[in-house]
Amino acid sequence: MENIAVIGSGTMGNGIAHVFAQNGFKVSLIDISEAALEKGMATIGKNLDRQVKKEKIDEAKKTETLNNITTFTSVKEGAKGADLVVEAATENTELKLKIFKELDEVCDEKTILASNTSSISITKIGSVTNRPEKVIGMHFMNPVPVMKLVEIIRGYSTSDEVTERIMEMSKKLGKIPEEVNDYPGFIANRILMPMINEAIFSLFEGVAGVKEIDSVMKLGMAHPMGPLQLADFIGLDVCLSILNVLHDGLGDPKYRPCPLLINMVQAGKLGAKSGEGFYNYSHGTKDLVVADTFKK
């Protein structure tokens, strides 16, 4: 497999394109928005500059990586001749199903279709195609160029051969793939999101403040980032969406999203990307400043 198409040029999509291109694959980066593609390519350029500065790669490798990426605003054009398509669009079930129906129609029969979804059923995604055995989950972690894990999710019909090929391809990217079965939240988010939700409930119920909750988890459990700060970086809307998938899919009240999280999303306080969540990011993300709402 040499030709890769990536759908979506946002944070995850441009990171996935970057990693494939840096490891010698020819990448088609697809987004309906030309502006989003330009922003995505600019981000890849900045991240490559950072790698050059840290002497992880040289200028020649940076140029080669950028030359390996071609941008497209048409799925039909971009996915033509792809051996593997990785979908990294917004975490929205209807949107993903629509994309996979289109991919199934425009891609070669041999093409493997993968989703970077963090919680949506691969079995459900595969069911809208005529190739469910060739549909698989490749859940990369953010930031993609740095994080080693790829959660490989087998749908009910995903074949052994496709799973093995994607596991091997992930290793070629310098990643460590771990195979999991297709149940809501998989492993990463089934464990992570209840922890984040419980941290929000602890804040909501007045057990402790934002800084205190995050400090306890960083200093006491050796987490590099506290759960509330991590929620801000993931995006509170994304956290809410995943918790809803867990709650709907498993039917267990322990996955019920905290009312504070729901209110914050409705108020547009989505974390780092909106400038405010549990922390205020108006001065950038380096200094941790608790949002005024949660200051004591």
N, C-alpha and C positions, 0 to 999 in steps of 0.2 A: 504494500500500500504506500503510494507516494503522494497522491493528490488528495488534499483535505479541503473541505468547505466548512466554514464556520458561519453560523447564522446569528447575527447580533454583534454589534461592535462596542457595546457597553463595557463595564468593568470586567466581567467574566469573559465575554467574547474576545475583546482585544488581548486579554491575558492568554487565552487558549491559543489564539492565532500566533502570538509572539512565541510561545513555547514550541509549537509545531515548526514554525519557520526557522527558529534558531537551531533546531535539530535536523535541518536539511529537507523538510517537507515543503512542497509547493502548496501554498494556501490561498484559497479564495475567501475573502472576508466580505460577507453579504449583510447589507442593512438597507431598509427602504429609504433611509434618510442620508443624503449626501453629506450633510453637516455632521451627522453622527459618525460617519465613516472618517471624515477629516479629523474629528476630535479623537477617535479611536487610534488612528495612525499617529497622531501627535503624542498620545499617551505611550504607545509602543516606542516611539523615538526617545521620549524622556526616560523610560525605563531602561532602554538599551544604553543611553548616555550614563545612567547611574551604574550599570554593570561595567562600562568602560572605565569610569572613574575609580571603581573598586578593583580594577584590573582582573575582573572575572572573564571578560572577553576583550578583544582588540577592535580597532576601528574597522578592519577588514571584515570581521565577523558581524559587526553591526550593519555594515553595508549589505553583506550577503543576506542577512536576516530580513532586512527591509525589502530587498529585491525579490525575496521569495513570496511576498504578499501582493496579491492583486485585489483591488476592491470592486464590488458590484452592487448595484441597487436592484438587480433582478435575480430572484431565486433560480429561475430557469437557466439563466446564463451562468450564474456563479456555481451552481451545483453540477453543471454539465461535466461528465467525465470524472467526477469525484469517486474515490474508492471508499471514503468515509465522510459523512456529514455530521458535524457536531452542532446541535442546536443550543444556543445560549441566549434565547429571548427572555422577556419578562416572565416571572413565575406566575403564569396565568394559564389555567387548564385549557380553556377554550382556544386561546391563541396557539398553544402548543399543538393541540389536536389539528387545528387548521393548517399549521405549518407542516406537520407530518403527512397529512393527506396530500398536500401539494408536492412534498418531496417524493412520496411514493409514486406519484404520477410522472414527475420529470426526471427522476434518477434512473440510472441503469439498474437492471435486475440484481447485479452483483453488489451494488452499493450498500454498505452498512450504515444504518441511521442511528445516531446516538443523541441522547439528551443530557444536558448538564443540569437538569432539574435537581433541586435539593429535597424534594418531597413528593412530587406528583408521580402516580403509578406508571411504571414502564409498561406494565401489562395493558393498562388502559390506552396508553399512547400507541403501543404496537397494534392494538385491536382495530384502529382506524386505517391500517395499512394492509396491503396484500403480502407483506413480508414480516410478520411478527417475530419469526425466528432470527431476523437480521436487525431487530431493534433492541437497543441496550442503553443502560445509563452510564455516563461518565461524569461523575460529580467531582469536579475540580474544586479546590479550596482557594479562597482569596487571601492574599494576592497570588495569582496562579504562577508567575515566574519564580516565586520564592517557596511556596508550600509544596511539600513532597507528596502528600496523599492524593490519590484518586480513588474514590469510592466507585467500584464497578458493580452496577446493579443489574442482575438477571431478571428479566420479565418471566412470566409463566412459560412463554414459548421460546425464549431466547435459546439458541442452539449452543452446544458445548464448543463447537468450532469457532463461532463468532466470539464467545466469551474468551477463549484462549487467545485468539488473534488480538483482541482489544487489551487483554492483560499484557501480552508481549509488546504491543505498540506503546503502552503506557511506560513500560520499562525503558524503551528507546528514548523517551522524553526525559529520562532521568528521574522519573516519578516512582513511587512505591504504590502499586495497585492492591486494593483489598476487596475481595469479592463478597457481596452481600445479596440477600434475597429481597424480592420486591414486596415490602410491607410499608405502610405509611411512615414517612420520615427516615426510612432505611435505618442506618445505625447512627451516623453523625448527628442528625437533627432529632432523632427520637430521644437521644440522651441529652443533647445540648439545649434544645428549646424548653423542655420542662425546667431545667436549671435556670435559664434566663427568666422564664415566666415566674418561677418561685422567688427570684431576686426582686422582680417587679412587685409581686404580691407583698414581699417583706417591706418594701418602700411604701406601698399603698396602705398597709396596715400600721405604719409608723414604728416598725420594729427597729429600724436604723435608717440613716440618711444615705444618699447616693455614694458619697466618698467612703463612708464607713463600710457599706456592703462590698464595694469593689476592693477596698483594702484588705478586708478579711479573706476574700477569695484569692487575692494575689499573694499576700504574705503568709496566709495559713495553709493554702492548698497549692502553692507554687504555680498558679495560673499566670501567664505572662500579661494578661489583661483581665480586668474584672468583668463580670457578666453584663453590667449595665453599659459600660463602655463598649463592649463587644456588640451588644444589641444595637447601639448607635452606629457602629461601623457596618454591620450587616444591613441595617435599615429596619426601622421599627415596623414599616408596612410589610416587609418581607417576613419578619418574625411572626407577625400576626397571621399572615397568609399560611405559613407553615404550621402554626398552632391550630388553625382552622382545619387544615388537611388532616392533622393528627386526631383532632377531636371528632371530625366527621367520619374518618376512616376507621378508627378504633372504637369509637363510641364510649370512651372512658372519660368521666368527668375530671380526671386529674389533668387532662390536657386543655381544660377550659381556659381561654385567654383571660388574663387579668383585665378588669374594667379600666384600669388606668392606662394600659397599653392601647385598648380600643379608643379611649378618649384622645390620647396623644396622636394617634394616626388620623382620627377624624379632624383634629386641630391642625394637621399638616406638620406636626413636630416629628419628623421621620428620622432624626439623628444627624450624622455628619453631612449627609447629602443635602439636607434642607437648612443646615446651619445651626440647628438646635434639636436636642432630644433630652436625654438626662444631663448632658453637658452642653455648653454653649461653644460653638465652633466659629464664631464670627471673626476670631483672630487666628484661625488655622487650627490644625489638629495636634500641634506639638504640646501646648499647655492645656492641662485638664482644668477647665473652669466649670463648676457645677452650674446648671441652668438656674436662672433667678427663681423659677417656680419651686425648686427643691432646696433653695438656700435656707438655712435655719435662721 
